[in-house]
Amino acid sequence: MVRGSRRWRVPAYELEEIVTELLARDIRYGVAHDALPQRIAHAVLVRMEEAGEAPDDRVQDTVARNPAVKAAVKAVWPAVDPAKLVLRLLSDAEFLAEHAEGLLSADEQKTVLWPKPPRSVKSAKWSAADAVLIDEVSDLVSRTHSLGHVVLDEAQDLSPMQYRAVGRRCTTGSATVLGDLAQGTTPWATASWAEALRHLGKPDAAVEELTAGFRVPRDVIAYASRLLPSISPGLAPVSSVRESPGSLSVRRVESGATVSEAVVSACAEALRHEGSTGLIAADARIPELAAPLPRRATRTSPPARRQRRRLG
């Protein structure tokens, strides 16, 4: 670099030593990127002092901002945009193969690659799974700020990468994680709390199994608990403090009647009472069930109650 009438040079071997030292410190990529110009500037100041000058901290900051120093940093330790890096990994087959060697098979690499890569970060249609990849890279570049306490509900549907994203928000803090393993609905649903806590970064956290409920009536929750050995072995059956006689009715379809006829009949009976009635059915059966319901609902719904308010 040129300063005044003098040209100062840092030899390539010394620059390599600075970079090697930063790599050995195992610090975040972005932190090292910010530290590198100051290290180069310090090497220049040492040469200035050897030449009889007396530079101070202000001179070092000026040298660190010198275009020649910036160019050297850009060449040996370029800045990384997390979203652009993930975009390239998911779009560039050669780039992905270079960095996924030994981690992903050829078929797995083809699976994660976008068939039609977007032109830019802004035009990309990021998914929730992509978002946690970007978050992971962001933490590698610059450490994620840790909160004092994190509360995580419905955790049973989180993926390992999503647990890691949450864990980065409480690396120096604590966390309360709530969920029901038997209610997992995603292909990557949590298999065990031990696995979830490991990805969260809290493997030694205490696990408390809650076996008392208050929302679901006792008869309903007892019936549902019969499925536990099949869908989530190891979980204790749950009891409920709420009693609601008649909240559960299991009926056998009489011979000669179809399931659809029995369902419509049950709905018509329910519509004779106040309140809302919901019907859950497979997509293929919805037209068959929906057709007769409006007519039955009209004939069986209770008359509307008129409310009068005395004014004055």
N, C-alpha and C positions, 0 to 999 in steps of 0.2 A: 504494500500500500504506500501511497505518497502522502506525506505530511510536511507542509512547508516546502523546503528545498531538498528534503531527504526522502529516500525511498527505503522502506523497511520490508524485509522479507522473513517469513517463517518457513523453514525448510519442510519438505513433504514428510520426512520421517518424524519431525516433531509434531506436526499436525496429526499424523497417524497415532502417535503416543497419546495425544489429548483425547482423540476419539475412542481409543482402546480403554483409556481410564474411565471415560463416561459410561461405556458399555459395561465395564466391570462393576460399576456402582449399582447396577440394576435399578435405576430410577426410571420414572415415566418418560416415554419418548419425547413428549412436548417439553418437559422440564429440561431434559438434556439439550433439546433444540434451542431453548432460551439461554442455557448456560454456555453453549459452545462459543458464541461470539465474544463473551467475556473472557473465556479461557484464551482465545486467540489474541485478544487485546492485551491480556496480561503478558503473553509471550513477547509481544511487540514492545511493551513498556520495559521489560527486562533488558531488551537491546537498547532502548533509549537511555536507560540508566547506565548501561555499560559504556555508552558514548558520551557520558558526562551530563546528560539532561536530568531534570528532576520533575518528572511528570507526577500528577496527583490523580485522585479518583475521577475527577472531571475529564481529564485527558483520556483515561481508560474508557469511559462511557462514550466519548467522541470517537475513539478508535473502533469500538464495538459497532458503532452505527455507520462506519465507513463503507461505501459501496463495494470495495474490494473484499472486505471481511464478509459482508452480506452474501456476496457471490460465492465465496468459499463455503460458507455454511449451507447455502442452497445446494451446492454440488455434493457435499459429503453427508449432510443431514437434512434433507428437504422436509418442509412442513407437510403434515398429513391431514387431510380432511376425512373424518371417519365415514361419512356418507359416500363420498367419492370412492373410497377404498372398497367398501362393501359392494358398491355398484360395479366396480371393475372385477371383483372376485366372482360376482354372479353373472357377468356378461362376457368376460374374456376367458375362453377355455384354456389357453396356454398359461395365462397368469394363475388361474386356479390350480391347474395341474402342477405348476412349479411349487406352489405353497401348500398343496394338499397331499403331496407325496408322503406315503406312509400313514396318512390319516384317513383319507377317503379313497375308496376303490374307484375305478374308472366309471362303473355304473352309477355309483353314488354321486360322482362329480356331474355326470350328465343329468341326474335328477335335480340337482340344485341350480343348474345353469338356466337362465331365462332363455326361452326359445326365440323371443324377439326382444333383444335388449333395448331399453329406452335410450334416448339420445343424451339425456342429462339427469342430474339428481332431481331437478324440479319436475320433470315429466314422468319420473318413475312412479309406479303404483305400488308403494311400499305396503307390505302386510305387517301384521303384528309380530310375526316371526322375524321379519327383516329388521323391525325396529329394535329388537333386543340385540341383534347382531351389531347394529350401529352403536348401540349403547355400550356393548362390550369393547368395541374398538375405541370409543370415546374414553373409556376408563384406561385403556392401555396408553393412550396419548396423554391424558390429563386425569389425575385421580378424582373420582367422584366424591362430592362433598357428603359427609356422613351426618345423618340426623341423630337426635338424641334417642328417639323411640319411633318405631314403625309398627302400625297395626295393619295386618293383612287378613282380609276376610275372603271366604269362598276360595281358599287356597288349593283345594283338591284338583282344580282344573289347570293349574299352572304347569308349564313345561320346565325342565331343568334350567334352560336359559333364562326364563322369566324369574325363577327363584334367584338366580345369580344377579339379575338386574336389581331385584329388591334387596338382596344381601349387600350390594354395594352401597345402598343408602343407609345401612346401619352397621358398617364395619366396626365403628368404635362405640356404637350405641346398642340398644336392646330392641327386641321385637316381640310382638304377640301375634301368633299365627293361628287362624281359626279355619276349620273346614271339616267336611265329612267325607271320608274316603269312599264310602258307599255311594256317594252322589256324584262321583266323577263322570263327566260326559264327553271328554275329549280323548283322542287316541293316545295322548301323552299324559293322561291323568296320573296323579301321584299314586305310586304303588304302596309306599309306606312313609311314615313321618320321619323315620331315620334317613331315608333317601332325600326327602325334602329338606331337612335341616342341614344335611351335608352340602347340598347345592346352595343353600342360603348362607353357608359359612358359619352356622351355629350348631355343630354336630353334638355338643355337650348340653344343649338346652333341655330343660325339663319338659316332659310330655304328660299332660293331664287328659284323661279320657272322660268326656262328659256323657253321662248316661241318663240324665233326667231332662225331659222336655216339657214345654208348657203350651206350645202352639198347636201341635197335632193332637187330636183326641186319642185317648188311651187305646180304644179298639183298633183304630187305624194304624197306629205306630206298632202295636203288637203284631198285626197282620203283616205289615211291611218287614218287620224284623225276621220273619220266617225265611226271607231271601238271603239274609246275611251269610250263612255258610256257603252259598253259591257265588255271590257277587263280591264279598269282602270277608273271607275267612279270618278269624282272629279278633274281629270287633265284637265287643260285648253288646247284647241286646239293650235297647233303650226303652225306658219306661216314661210315662207321661203323667203329669199331675192334673191334666184336664180331663174331666169326664163329660161325655156328650152322648147319652144313649141314643141309638138309632143313627149314629154318624157313619156307620159302615154296614152295608147290606150286600152279601154275596148271594147271587141267584143262579140257579141252574135253568138253562133253557129247556122248556118242556118239549117233548117229542112232537114233531109235526110243525113246530114254529122255527123260524130262522133267527139267527143271532140279531140281524138288523131289526126285525120286528120286535124282538124283546127289548132292544136298546131304545127304540122309538117309544115303546110303551112305558119304559122306566122314565124317560124324559118327560112324557106327558103327565105322569103321576107326580113328578117333582115340580112341574110347573103349576100344579094346583095350590102350591104353598108359596108364601112370600119368600123373597130372596132371589138370588141369581143362580142359574143352572148352566154349567159348562159341560161340554161333551168332548172327550178326547178320543180320536180314532185315527187309524192309518190313512194316509193320503188316498189310497185307492178306494177306500170305502166312504169317503166324505160325500160324494154326489149321491150315493145310494141312501145315506142317512139324512142328508140335508133336505132332500126333496119333500118328504112328508112332515117335517118338523114345523114349518111355518103354519100349516093348516091345523096341526094338533095344538100348537101354542095358542092360536087364536081362540080355539074352542075351550081350552082348559085354563087359560090365565085368569086369575081373580080380578074382579072389577077394580078400577082405580079408586082409591080413596080420596075424597075431597076434604081439603083442610080449610077451615074457615078461621079467620082471625078477626076478633072484635076490635074495632078501632074506637078511640075516644077514651 
